[in-house]
Amino acid sequence: MPSARAFPLAARLATTTSVLMFGLIVVGSVVRTTGSGLSCPDWPLCQGRLFPPLQFNVMLEWFHRLLALCVGLLLFATALVIALDRQARARLGGVAALAVALYFAQALLGALTVWRLLDPSIVSGHLAVGLLLFGTLLAIALIAHHESLAEPAGAVAERPPGLLPVLGGVTLLAYLQSVLGGMVSTNHASLACPDWPKCNGEWFPPMTGLVALQVSHRFGAYLLTIAVGFATWRAMSAPDPVVRFAARLLPSLVVAQVALGVCTVLLGVPVWLSALHLANATSLLAIALVATFRVAAMPARASQFAPAVAS
């Protein structure tokens, strides 16, 4: 397959797989909060069948597994397109191999989740790897799309100094905060502090047990809010309109995330709100990653101390 076709095809496949992976993460949240994880007590079958009884919790878990299978099939198709083209393989082979490895790790953790009866550490690891896989799929889509454009180097503006580590830091914080939120959910620590902004009537409660987990998640949210505010201030002058759009969108997402987190606690962790909380967190991670990639793709500004070339 010519590279002119391989990169656009890989970009479309990886984008579709990323969208499905986003849905898989959100459905996984609903499975967790509705207590449907053991509705299929076996794996890979569900109650010994390919098509289980039509009961809500059972079908929810079965649909979660079906989505995971679809993600895997699309991922393998993407990896095959990359493997069959020399240039695509050289540019994307390592990232595609990482995505396949993460998928198998995700599948194993999904099986262990059932076999170990929803052990909180395994369920949290399942989410952590799922978010990594989502980010890796998105990276494949971004790189493949960038390679398919083949813009002349002279048309690309220089990278604003210092912006890349700032956006990279926001992306890392968004990922860690999402994983920490998953740990709060899987350890049933969401209502360890049933009030807000205080925790059990205290500004600084004892950092022990589930309270420590809940308070750490809150402090992480405050830190992420500050980091996003700083990144927005730095990115608004970026020459790339996509980066500027992301800079305007990120504060709205982080404010919505804090509001959703507060409402989740005050309303007693309703299922739909918990799922929306994770969906918004994953969207925030995706936007931060896109902005980071766009900045990383810009050529670095030449040092003003670079030696002059003799004519």
N, C-alpha and C positions, 0 to 999 in steps of 0.2 A: 504493500500500500504506500503510495507517495506521501512524503511528509506534509505536503500541502493539504492532503485530506486527513492525515492521521491526527494532527493537532486539533483541528476543528471538531472532529468526531470524538476525540478523547475529552475535549472541553464540554461537549454536549452531554456525553455519557456521565462524566464526573459531576456535572451540575445536577442532572436528574437524580443521581445516586445521593448527592448531598441533600436534596430536598426530601427524598425518602428517608434518609438517615435522621433528618430533623423531625419528621413525623414519628419515626421509631422512638426517638428520645422522649417525645411528648407522650406518646401512648404508653411508654414504659412508666412514666410518672403516674398516669391514671391506673395502671396495673398495680403499682406500689401502694398508692393511697386508698384504693378500693379493697386492698387485701386479696387481690386475685392471683397473686404469684403462684400459689399452690393449687389453683383450680385445675391445673394439669399436673398431677403429682409425678408424672413420668416425663422422660425426654429421650428421643426427639418426638415420640408420639404424644398424644394428649388423651389420657384415660384409655390408653391402649388402642387408639383409633387415629386415622388420618383426619377424619371429620368428626369432631366430638359432638355431644348433645347441644342443642340450641338453648343454652342458659347464659345469662348476661356475663357473669364472671368467667365462665369457661371460654366463651367466645372472645372475650376481651384478651385473655392470655393467648388464645390460639391466633387471634389477629396480630398480636404483637410478634409472635413467632413467624407468621406469614410475611409480615413486613421485613423481618430480619432476613428471611430467605430471599426476598426480592432485592434487598440491598446487596446481599452476597452475589447473586447472579449478575446484577449490573456492575458490581465492582470487578468481577472476573472478566466480564466483557470489556471493561475499560482497560484492565491490565493486559488483556490479549491484544487490543489495538495498539497499545504502547509497545508491547514486546515484539510485534511484527514489523515495526518501523525502526530503522537504525537511529535516526535523529531523535525520534520521540523516546526511544529506549535510553539513549545517552542523556537526555534532558530530564526524563520523568521516571526512569526505571527504578531508581532508589526509593522515590516517594511512593510509587505504586507497590513496590515490594513491602514497604512499611505498612501501607494501608491493608494489604492482604494479611500480613502478620497480625495487625491489630484486629482484623475481622475474626480470625481464628481464635485470638485471645478473648474477644468479646463473646463468641459462641461458647467457648469453654466456661467462661464466667456465668453465662446464662444457664448452662446445664448445672453448674455447681450451685447456683442460686436455688434451683429446685432440689437437688440432691442433699444440700446442706440445710434445707428448710428455712430459707430466707435469712441466712446469717448476715447481720448488718454490715460486716466488713466486706463480704463478697458482693452484696448488693451495691454498696458504695463504690467498690472497685469496678463493677459492671458499668455504672454511670460514668466513672472517670475515664475508662477506656473508650466508652461510647462517644464521649465528647472529643477525645483525642482522634478517634476515627473520623468524626464529623469534620474536625479541623483539617485533617490530612486529605480527605476527599475534596474539601473546598480549596485546599492548596493546589491539588492536581488540576482542578478546573481553572483556577486563576493562572497557573503557569502555562497550561495548554492554550488558554485563550490569548495570553500575552504573546506566546510564540506564533500563534496563527495570524496575528496582526502584522508582524514584521515591519514595525514602524522604523523609519530611518532614524539613526542615532541623533542627528542634528535637530529633530523635531521634538525631542524630549527635554523638558526643563530640568535644571539641576536640583538635587535633593536639598531641601532646607536643612542646615546644620542642626544636629541635635534632635530632630523630629523622629527619626527612626527608633532610637531607644525609648523615647517617651511613649510612642504608640505600641511598641513591643511590650513595654511594661504594663500598659493598660490591658493588652490581650492576655498576658500571663495572669494578671490579677483577676480578670473576668473568668478565666478558666478555673483558677483556684477557688474563687468565691462560689462558682457553680458546684464544684466538687464538695466544698464545705456545706453548701445548702443540701446536697444529696445526703451527706452524713447526718445532718440534722433530721432529715425526713426518715431515713432508714433506722436511726436510733430512737425515733419517736420523741425527739427533743423539741418539736415545734412549739409545744405549749409549756415548756419548762419555764418560760417567762410569759405568762398570759396577758401581760400589759405592755404598753409602749408609750413613751420612750424609756421609762424605767423598767426594771426587771424585778418582779415581785415587790414593787414599791421602793426599790433601791436603785440609785444611779450606778453604784459599783458593787454588785452582789459578790458573794464568795465564788471564786472561780473553781467550782468543784462539780463533778458529775455532768449531768445533762445541761445544767445551767451554764457551765463553762462553754459547752459546745454552742448553745444558742447565743450567748453573749459574743463569742468569737465571730460568729456569723454576722452579727450586727455590726461589730467593729470593722469587719472586712467590708461590709457595705458602705460604711462611712469613708473608709480609705479609698475604695473604688470610686466613690462620688468625687472626692477631691482630685484623684488622679485623672478622671475623665474631664473635670473642669479645666485642669492645667493643660491636658492634651488638646482640648478644644481651642483654648486660647492660642496655643502654639500652631495649630493646624489651620486656623482660619486664613492665614496668609499663604498657604501652600499653593503652588501654581496649578496643581491638578484639581479640576472641579469635583472629581469623585471623592478625593480626600476632604475637600471643603464641605461637601454634602455629608460625608460621614461625621465630620466634626460637628455639624449642626444636629445630626440625628442622635449621636451618642448621649448627649445630656438628657434628651427626652426619654431615651430608653432607660437610663440609670435612675431617673426620677420615677418613672413608671415602675421600675423594679423595686425601689424602696417602698413605694405606695402599695404595691401588690404584696410585698412581704409583711407590711404592717397590717393590711386588711386580712391576710391569711391568718395571722395570730389572733386579731381581735374577733374574727368571725368563726374561730374554732377549726381552722384548716379544712374548708370545703374542698371537695375533690377538684372541681372545675377551676377554682382559683389557684390551687397548688400547681395544676398542670399549666395554667397561664403564666405563673411565676417562672417555671422552668423554661417555657417556650420563649419568654421575653429574655431570660438570661442567655439562652442559646443564640437568640438573635443578636444580642449585644456582643457576644463573643464573635459571631460571624462578621458583623460590621467592623469591629476592631481589627479582625484579621485581614479583611479586605483592605482597609486603610493602611495597615502595616505593610502589606504586600505592595500596594501601589507606591508607597514611599520607597520601599526597598528596591523597586524596579527602576527608580530614577538614578541617573549617574551621580556619583558623589561629587561635590564641588571641589575643584582643584585647589590644592593648598596655595595660599598666597606666598609661602616661603619656598615653593618649588623652584629649583634652579632654572634659569633661562637657557633656552637652547640656542647655541651659536648659529648665526645665519651663514 
